[in-house]
Amino acid sequence: MTQTRYATYDGHVFTPENDADLLPDRCYSIRVEI
């Protein structure tokens, strides 16, 4: 499954801008586009 999510990076963690339909404490692959 593929979802597009927008997040803000504060230098330590990515914080989603909207609620993410993701389970906590799981590993996810993240692709960063600049």
Order of alpha helices (4+ residues) and beta strands (2+ residues): beta-beta
